[in-house]
Amino acid sequence: MTQDQGKQAVAEAALEEIENGMVVGVGTGSTANFFIDGLARIKGRIDGAVASSEASAERLAGHGIRVLELNQAGRLPLYVDGADEATRHLHLIKGGGGALTREKIVAAASDRFVCIADDSKLVDVLGTFPLPLEVIPMARAHVARELVALDGIPELRTGFTTDNGNLILDVRNFKILNPVELEETLDHIAGVVSNGLFARRPADVLLLGGPDGVQRIE
Ligand code: 5RP
């Protein structure tokens, strides 16, 4: 089974979480794109979608799916999104696509977060994938110094601006043994908009696609 087949399989499995009349929160990335394409087939059953990025909003609209602003939609029953790394504790690293802040907002505003990923994303300890931080441009150098003081090795994602007009620093070398604590520490650095650790609000369900089909962890 290829990685794409794993992504496709979990996207299909996530469609089964949808109930009639729902407004569905939709994530960003290649796995979320499989989910959006699947959503198109059942669009008559949902009331609309809230997207975590301009790219996903565009893809949803391209399928004729009604896209709502989060402020219009109120609290969402379900959010479906991918991850760059995931543990069995349902802690995640996200933001490989740079959409981490809106992803975190939509996840926070949702009753249930179903994370979908191919099984290469499952790790024992988070941190091999560089941790993305969204940073206000004027704070870039300050935040980078603070990250170095925490033993991180930050690198500016060049040629990239987030949907919110900010920068991304990708940070290597963190040993993330306590993701809840690190998430909080990073959020307290002035100039950090958000970081890609999803530990304080982890996933509720993790669907992993691999050669043995879809594994469900919750
Ligand atoms: C985007 C994300 C994605 O969910 C993450 O990067 C996984 O992407 P993919 O599904 O393409 O592997 O957090 O900001």
Residues whose N, C-alpha, C, O or C-beta is under 5 A from the ligand:
A	BS01	5RP	T28 G29 S30 T31 A32 D81 G82 A83 D84 K94 G95 G96 G97 G98 A99 L100
